[in-house]
Amino acid sequence: MNGHYSKCDFFNYKRKDLAKYGNASNLQLNEKIKEMKKRGEKVYHVSFGQSPFPLPEEMVEALKKHAHQLDYLSMYGIIELRQAICNLHRQFPTGIPAEYLNPDNIVVTDGSKMALYLLMALTDSVVVLVAPAWVTYHSQVTLTGKKSIVIQTTYEDGWKLTPHSLAQAVERQAQPYENKLVIFTNPGNPTGQVYTAEELRELAEVFRKYKMIVVSDEIYSYSTYDDTDYVSLSKFYPEGTVITTGLSKWASGGGWRIGYAMFPPELSFLRNLLGSAASHTFTCAAAPQQYAVSEYFNNHEACAEYMKHCTRILHAVSLFCSRKLREAGLKVKDSNASYYMYPDFSNFRDKLAKRSIFTAEEMCAVMFTETKVALLAGGVTHLDSPESLTVQLCYVNFDGKAALAASRKIGLATKIGDEFVLKNCGETVEAIGEITKWCNKLQES
């Protein structure tokens, strides 16, 4: 062919199981909306889970101080950061056993997403996912080439895994006792729900019976609202739980890419494998960020002040949103943490069918055209059932810098509620207003 090739000559290089593999739907939608906003178009962006708040000032100043750091660092993360992580979790306890809080049992990663992917890749196991699930989990399973088991949860069960549904899913398999790696998200994404201590204790019995390793994604644990008691699964299943978390959510550092995994002594082999995999993939998390975060994590007073202000603002916004959506006829649980809720439009199924709308994807597309409210479809996007009319709503499209300043001016001793939300979170209030108006018109049609 004299050195000239067509595209089809290389097409067979693509793995057959990646034929439908694509970008993360939340990131792809976020990029589309950014472009629309650049063009001056009005869009209510409640479809992307990025903290609305500015980075903690102390962390920014620490990064300036350490910007000169350029060395390749330990594959496990610098000892200063791993010790600071232990100190942070002792200062703000969530029930994580003492044996986890040892620098030798921690691996710092290039974001917790990388830790999750590598843990899937490194284990000889089937991966168990709990739906609705974060959009990336199943794509990571596909990328590793592994099999998955998807367990559905329901609105009636609070979008939570139950011991019965877990045991039932396992027993349906040809080999119930084959290795299973469970990806367990608490607090939940996309639901914002938090498991109680009793619910975790009961699940732990099933995990233990079938000798499962559980990766507990606890990235939102420090974004739990003050009326909810958060407890880590590791308190009840310490021998088989790996914790992944980081600073992207509670500390607003999504783009800093600092995550970490915490291991019990029983899973030290997996900790060593993750460190080795780190050395062969991302090498180490960025040096300036590691030094800056280690300094900030040791400033417990600053961490506490920032956490309290951010979580109380998000709590007030979430209560406002869920109440307004219920008044409009939607089924929606109050969130216990994070920036998410998972509204269910099934009460409008017949009305939607009259408009030839049968899936969550179709519904979100029509709503975006008619209201400019961008929602991320539930349904198959989140491994929910195809007929599900659910959406992920991220109530963070307000000016977080202004809201944080207003909260600090008021002071933590004074409670905030709807009045604060209406005054300081206008974009989110408008988005909810557009959704409720759309539902009201649908109801009248």
C-alpha positions in Angstrom: 0.0 0.0 0.0 3.1 2.2 -0.3 2.8 3.5 3.3 -0.7 4.8 2.9 -3.3 3.5 5.3 -7.0 4.0 5.8 -8.6 4.3 9.3 -10.1 0.8 8.9 -6.6 -0.8 8.8 -6.2 -0.1 12.5 -9.8 -0.5 13.7 -9.2 -4.1 14.8 -6.8 -2.8 17.5 -9.7 -1.6 19.5 -10.9 -4.0 22.2 -14.2 -5.6 21.3 -15.6 -5.0 24.8 -14.9 -1.2 24.4 -17.1 -0.8 21.3 -19.5 1.4 23.3 -16.9 2.8 25.6 -17.1 6.6 25.9 -16.4 9.7 28.1 -17.8 10.0 31.5 -21.3 11.4 30.9 -21.1 13.9 33.7 -17.7 15.4 32.5 -18.9 15.4 28.9 -22.1 17.3 29.8 -20.1 19.7 32.0 -17.8 20.6 29.0 -20.9 21.2 26.8 -22.4 23.5 29.3 -19.2 25.4 29.8 -19.1 26.1 26.1 -22.7 27.3 26.1 -22.0 29.7 29.0 -18.9 31.0 27.2 -21.3 32.0 24.4 -23.4 33.9 26.9 -26.3 31.4 26.9 -28.4 31.0 30.1 -28.1 27.6 31.6 -29.0 26.2 35.0 -26.2 23.7 35.6 -27.4 21.3 38.3 -25.8 18.2 36.7 -22.2 18.3 37.9 -20.9 17.5 41.4 -18.1 20.0 41.9 -17.9 22.0 45.1 -19.2 25.5 44.7 -16.9 26.9 47.4 -13.4 28.4 47.0 -10.4 26.5 48.2 -9.5 27.0 51.8 -7.3 30.1 52.0 -4.8 28.2 54.2 -4.4 25.5 51.6 -3.8 28.0 48.8 -1.1 29.8 50.8 0.5 26.5 51.6 0.6 25.7 47.9 2.3 29.0 47.1 5.0 28.1 49.7 5.6 24.7 48.2 5.2 25.4 44.5 9.0 24.9 44.1 8.8 21.2 45.0 9.8 19.2 42.0 11.1 15.8 43.1 9.6 12.5 42.3 8.1 11.4 45.6 7.4 8.1 47.3 5.0 5.8 45.5 3.0 5.7 48.8 2.9 9.5 49.3 5.2 11.5 51.5 5.3 10.5 55.1 4.3 14.0 56.2 1.0 13.7 54.3 0.3 10.2 55.4 0.8 11.2 59.0 -1.3 14.3 58.5 -4.1 12.1 57.2 -3.9 10.0 60.3 -4.1 13.1 62.5 -7.0 14.4 60.5 -9.1 11.3 61.0 -8.3 11.1 64.7 -9.4 14.8 65.1 -12.6 14.2 63.1 -13.4 10.6 63.9 -15.9 8.5 61.8 -15.4 5.2 63.5 -12.3 4.2 61.5 -10.4 1.7 63.7 -7.0 2.7 65.1 -5.1 0.2 63.0 -6.0 2.0 59.8 -4.6 5.3 61.2 -0.9 4.3 60.6 1.1 5.9 57.8 2.3 2.5 56.8 -1.4 1.5 56.0 -2.0 4.5 53.6 -1.4 5.1 49.9 -1.7 8.6 48.5 -3.0 8.5 44.9 -3.6 10.9 42.0 -7.2 11.4 43.1 -9.4 8.7 44.7 -10.7 7.7 41.3 -7.3 6.3 40.5 -7.3 4.3 43.7 -10.7 2.9 42.9 -9.6 1.9 39.4 -6.3 0.3 40.4 -8.0 -1.7 43.2 -10.4 -3.2 40.7 -7.5 -4.0 38.3 -5.3 -5.5 41.0 -7.8 -8.0 42.5 -8.8 -11.4 41.1 -12.5 -10.9 41.6 -15.9 -10.1 40.2 -16.9 -6.5 41.0 -20.2 -5.9 42.8 -21.8 -2.5 42.1 -24.8 -1.0 44.0 -27.2 0.9 41.8 -27.9 3.7 41.3 -24.2 4.2 41.1 -21.7 6.9 40.3 -21.3 7.0 36.5 -17.6 6.0 36.5 -17.7 2.7 38.5 -19.1 0.6 35.7 -16.8 2.2 33.1 -13.8 1.4 35.3 -15.0 -2.2 35.6 -15.3 -2.4 31.8 -11.8 -0.9 31.4 -10.3 -3.6 33.7 -12.0 -6.3 31.6 -13.8 -7.8 34.7 -17.3 -9.1 35.2 -19.7 -7.2 37.3 -22.8 -7.9 39.4 -25.2 -5.0 39.7 -27.6 -4.9 42.7 -30.5 -2.5 42.3 -31.8 -0.5 45.3 -35.2 1.3 45.5 -36.7 4.5 46.6 -38.7 2.5 49.2 -35.4 1.2 50.7 -33.9 4.7 50.7 -31.7 3.9 47.7 -29.6 1.7 50.1 -28.2 -1.8 49.8 -30.0 -4.2 52.1 -28.6 -7.5 53.6 -31.3 -9.4 51.9 -30.7 -8.0 48.4 -26.9 -8.5 48.8 -27.2 -12.1 49.9 -29.8 -12.8 47.2 -27.6 -11.4 44.5 -24.6 -13.5 45.7 -26.6 -16.7 46.0 -27.9 -16.3 42.4 -24.4 -16.6 41.1 -23.1 -19.9 39.8 -20.2 -19.6 42.3 -21.5 -17.7 45.4 -18.2 -17.9 47.2 -15.9 -16.8 44.4 -13.9 -13.6 45.1 -16.0 -10.5 45.0 -14.9 -6.9 45.3 -17.8 -4.7 46.4 -17.7 -1.0 45.6 -19.7 0.5 48.4 -20.5 4.3 48.4 -21.3 6.0 51.7 -22.5 8.7 51.7 -24.2 7.9 48.4 -23.5 9.3 45.0 -25.9 10.1 43.2 -28.4 9.8 46.1 -26.9 11.8 49.0 -28.1 9.0 51.4 -26.1 7.9 54.5 -26.2 4.4 56.0 -27.0 4.1 59.7 -24.7 2.2 62.1 -27.3 -0.6 62.4 -27.6 -0.9 58.6 -23.8 -1.1 58.3 -23.6 -3.7 61.1 -26.1 -6.0 59.3 -24.4 -5.6 55.9 -21.0 -6.4 57.5 -22.4 -9.8 58.5 -23.1 -10.7 54.9 -19.8 -9.3 53.7 -18.1 -11.5 56.3 -20.1 -14.6 55.5 -19.0 -14.5 51.8 -15.5 -13.3 52.5 -15.9 -10.2 50.3 -13.4 -7.3 50.1 -15.2 -4.0 50.2 -13.9 -0.8 48.8 -15.8 1.8 50.8 -15.8 5.1 48.8 -16.1 7.6 51.6 -15.2 10.8 49.6 -18.3 12.6 51.0 -17.9 11.5 54.7 -16.7 15.0 55.8 -19.6 16.5 53.9 -22.2 14.9 56.1 -24.8 17.2 57.5 -24.9 18.0 61.2 -28.2 16.2 61.9 -26.8 12.9 60.6 -24.4 10.5 62.4 -21.8 9.2 59.9 -20.0 6.0 60.7 -17.5 4.2 58.4 -18.2 0.6 57.4 -14.7 -0.2 58.6 -15.9 0.0 62.2 -18.0 -3.1 61.6 -16.0 -4.9 59.0 -12.4 -3.9 59.8 -10.7 -7.0 58.4 -12.2 -6.6 54.9 -12.7 -2.9 54.2 -10.5 -0.6 52.2 -11.4 3.1 52.5 -10.9 5.5 49.6 -11.3 9.2 50.1 -9.6 12.6 49.4 -10.0 16.3 49.5 -11.9 16.9 46.3 -15.3 17.2 47.9 -15.2 18.5 51.5 -12.1 20.7 50.8 -13.2 21.7 47.3 -9.9 20.5 45.7 -11.2 18.4 42.8 -8.6 19.6 40.4 -5.7 19.1 42.9 -6.0 15.3 42.4 -5.1 14.2 46.0 -6.8 11.0 47.1 -5.8 8.2 49.4 -6.6 4.6 50.3 -6.5 3.3 53.9 -6.0 -0.4 54.7 -6.3 -2.7 57.6 -3.3 -4.9 58.4 -5.2 -7.9 57.0 -5.1 -6.3 53.6 -1.5 -5.2 53.6 -0.8 -7.3 50.5 -3.3 -5.1 48.6 -1.7 -1.9 50.0 1.6 -3.1 48.7 0.1 -3.9 45.3 -1.5 -0.5 45.1 1.9 1.2 45.9 3.6 -0.9 43.2 0.9 -0.1 40.7 1.3 3.6 41.5 5.0 3.4 40.7 4.2 2.0 37.3 1.3 4.3 36.4 1.1 7.9 37.8 4.4 7.6 39.8 3.2 9.8 42.6 0.6 12.5 43.3 1.8 16.0 42.5 4.6 17.1 44.8 3.5 20.7 45.6 0.0 19.6 46.4 1.2 16.8 48.7 3.3 19.2 50.8 0.5 21.8 50.8 -2.2 19.4 51.8 -0.1 17.9 54.6 0.2 21.4 56.1 -3.5 22.1 55.8 -4.6 18.8 57.2 -2.6 19.5 60.4 -4.5 22.9 60.8 -7.5 21.3 62.5 -9.0 24.6 63.5 -9.1 25.8 59.9 -10.4 22.5 58.7 -13.2 22.4 61.2 -14.3 26.0 60.4 -14.4 25.4 56.7 -16.2 22.0 57.0 -18.9 23.5 59.3 -19.7 26.5 57.1 -19.8 24.5 53.8 -21.9 21.6 55.1 -24.5 23.9 56.8 -24.9 25.9 53.6 -25.3 22.7 51.5 -27.7 21.3 54.1 -29.9 24.4 53.9 -29.9 24.4 50.1 -30.7 20.6 50.0 -33.7 21.0 52.4 -35.1 23.9 50.3 -34.7 21.9 47.1 -36.2 18.7 48.3 -39.2 20.4 49.9 -40.0 22.4 46.7 -39.6 19.3 44.5 -42.0 17.3 46.7 -44.5 20.1 46.6 -44.3 19.8 42.8 -45.2 16.1 43.0 -41.8 14.5 42.8 -40.6 11.6 45.0 -37.4 12.7 46.6 -35.5 11.8 49.8 -33.9 14.5 51.9 -30.1 14.3 51.4 -27.9 13.5 54.4 -24.6 14.6 52.9 -22.8 15.8 49.7 -24.4 17.9 47.0 -26.8 15.4 45.5 -30.3 14.3 45.5 -32.0 11.7 43.3 -35.5 12.9 42.4 -38.0 10.4 40.9 -40.5 11.6 38.3 -42.4 8.4 38.1 -45.6 10.1 39.4 -45.6 11.8 36.0 -45.1 8.7 33.9 -48.5 8.8 32.2 -48.2 12.5 31.5 -44.7 12.0 30.0 -45.8 9.1 27.9 -48.4 11.4 26.2 -45.4 13.5 25.1 -43.6 10.3 23.9 -41.1 10.6 26.8 -40.3 7.1 28.2 -36.8 7.3 29.6 -34.9 9.6 31.9 -32.5 10.5 29.1 -35.5 11.6 26.9 -37.0 13.5 29.8 -33.7 15.4 30.6 -33.2 16.3 27.0 -36.8 17.8 26.7 -36.5 19.6 30.0 -33.2 21.1 29.0 -34.6 22.4 25.7 -37.7 23.9 27.4 -36.2 25.2 30.6 -32.4 25.3 30.2 -32.0 23.2 33.3 -29.3 20.7 32.9 -29.9 17.5 34.8 -28.0 14.2 34.6 -30.3 11.4 33.8 -30.7 8.5 36.2 -31.8 5.3 34.6 -29.2 3.4 32.7 -26.7 6.2 33.1 -26.4 5.3 36.8 -27.1 1.6 36.3 -30.7 2.1 37.4 -33.5 0.3 35.6 -34.1 1.4 32.0 -37.7 2.5 32.8 -36.6 4.6 35.7 -37.5 8.3 35.5 -34.9 9.4 38.0 -32.3 12.2 37.7 -29.2 13.3 39.6 -29.6 16.8 40.8 -26.5 18.6 42.0 -27.6 21.7 44.0 -24.3 23.6 43.7 -24.8 26.0 40.9 -24.7 29.0 43.2 -21.9 31.5 44.0 -20.1 29.5 46.7 -17.6 32.2 47.4 -20.3 34.7 48.2 -22.4 32.2 50.2 -19.4 31.2 52.3 -18.6 34.8 53.1 -22.2 35.4 54.1 -22.2 32.3 56.3 -19.0 33.5 58.0 -20.4 37.0 58.6 -23.5 35.5 60.2 -21.4 33.2 62.4 -21.9 29.5 63.2 -23.9 30.3 66.4 -26.8 31.5 64.2 -28.7 28.9 62.2 -29.4 29.5 58.6 -32.4 28.3 56.5 -34.6 29.4 53.6 -34.0 33.1 54.0 -30.2 32.5 53.6 -30.8 30.3 50.6 -33.1 32.8 48.8 -30.6 35.6 49.4 -27.3 33.8 48.7 -28.1 30.8 46.4 -30.2 32.4 43.7 -29.1 30.3 40.7 -30.1 27.1 42.5 -33.4 28.7 43.6 -34.1 29.7 40.0 -33.2 26.2 38.7 -35.6 24.5 41.2 -38.3 27.1 40.2 -37.9 26.2 36.5 -38.2 22.4 37.3 -41.3 22.9 39.4 -42.9 25.1 36.8 -42.2 22.5 34.2 -43.8 19.8 36.4 -46.9 22.0 37.0 -47.4 22.5 33.3 -47.0 18.7 32.8 -49.6 18.1 35.5 -52.0 20.4 33.8 -51.6 19.0 30.3 
